[in-house]
């Protein structure tokens, strides 16, 4: 019922990958400095969390836009008892 599932999966997987890659690179760079503190680690973790939440929101938005509404309506009609 969802059109373009593979395209959504590929695009969002790439976004997740890039987010994690940036996080790990930032943490690696930070770990070689005196700024490698709990506060800065938590800040970077929060940045990753915000980025991944945004990707999850995008997945839901894209999915909703790609749903085959006609098929859902037909399923609803078949499962709804007749009135009267």
C-alpha positions as a printed NumPy array, in Angstrom:
array([[  0.   ,   0.   ,   0.   ],
       [  2.96 ,   2.337,   0.456],
       [  4.435,   3.49 ,  -2.814],
       [  8.175,   4.094,  -3.148],
       [  9.096,   2.183,   0.023],
       [ 12.541,   1.316,  -1.284],
       [ 13.318,   4.92 ,  -2.202],
       [ 12.248,   6.114,   1.241],
       [ 14.288,   3.376,   2.896],
       [ 17.4  ,   4.189,   0.898],
       [ 17.178,   7.954,   1.419],
       [ 16.496,   7.759,   5.151],
       [ 19.108,   5.049,   5.722],
       [ 21.664,   7.342,   4.103],
       [ 20.559,  10.187,   6.38 ],
       [ 20.893,   7.966,   9.472],
       [ 24.307,   6.81 ,   8.287],
       [ 25.492,  10.384,   7.727],
       [ 24.2  ,  11.461,  11.144],
       [ 26.009,   8.65 ,  12.926],
       [ 29.146,   9.208,  10.851],
       [ 29.228,  12.905,  11.758],
       [ 28.622,  12.057,  15.416],
       [ 31.47 ,   9.552,  15.498],
       [ 33.825,  11.912,  13.668],
       [ 32.946,  14.746,  16.056],
       [ 33.448,  12.478,  19.059],
       [ 36.771,  11.24 ,  17.693],
       [ 37.981,  14.791,  17.158],
       [ 36.693,  15.889,  20.541],
       [ 38.33 ,  12.942,  22.302],
       [ 41.774,  14.297,  21.405],
       [ 41.129,  17.621,  23.132],
       [ 40.685,  18.996,  26.609],
       [ 37.059,  19.698,  25.644],
       [ 36.256,  15.984,  25.922],
       [ 33.97 ,  16.519,  28.891],
       [ 30.703,  14.952,  29.962],
       [ 28.882,  18.188,  29.061],
       [ 30.282,  18.21 ,  25.524],
       [ 29.662,  14.491,  25.072],
       [ 26.036,  15.007,  26.146],
       [ 25.715,  17.956,  23.767],
       [ 26.948,  15.872,  20.834],
       [ 24.661,  13.011,  21.904],
       [ 21.735,  15.456,  21.997],
       [ 22.61 ,  16.681,  18.509],
       [ 22.557,  13.102,  17.23 ],
       [ 19.267,  12.437,  18.996],
       [ 17.677,  15.53 ,  17.441],
       [ 18.947,  14.638,  13.987],
       [ 17.682,  11.064,  14.166],
       [ 14.306,  12.195,  15.504],
       [ 14.022,  14.513,  12.516],
       [ 14.775,  11.622,  10.155],
       [ 12.097,   9.522,  11.882],
       [  9.594,  12.364,  11.433],
       [ 10.543,  12.564,   7.755],
       [ 10.034,   8.805,   7.367],
       [  6.493,   9.098,   8.736],
       [  5.714,  12.158,   6.615],
       [  7.041,  10.504,   3.453],
       [  5.199,   7.283,   4.218],
       [  1.904,   9.07 ,   4.773],
       [  2.307,  10.917,   1.47 ],
       [  2.945,   7.607,  -0.316],
       [  0.037,   5.604,   1.084],
       [ -2.364,   4.273,  -1.505],
       [ -5.529,   5.832,  -0.111],
       [ -7.824,   3.964,  -2.477],
       [ -6.658,   0.621,  -1.112],
       [ -7.167,   1.791,   2.466],
       [-10.666,   3.042,   1.662],
       [-11.539,  -0.306,   0.072],
       [-10.294,  -2.187,   3.145],
       [-12.307,   0.129,   5.377],
       [-15.444,  -0.39 ,   3.271],
       [-15.078,  -4.172,   3.44 ],
       [-14.572,  -4.195,   7.203],
       [-17.358,  -1.743,   8.049],
       [-20.694,  -3.398,   8.829],
       [-23.623,  -2.372,   6.675],
       [-26.1  ,  -0.029,   8.351],
       [-29.781,  -0.633,   8.628]])
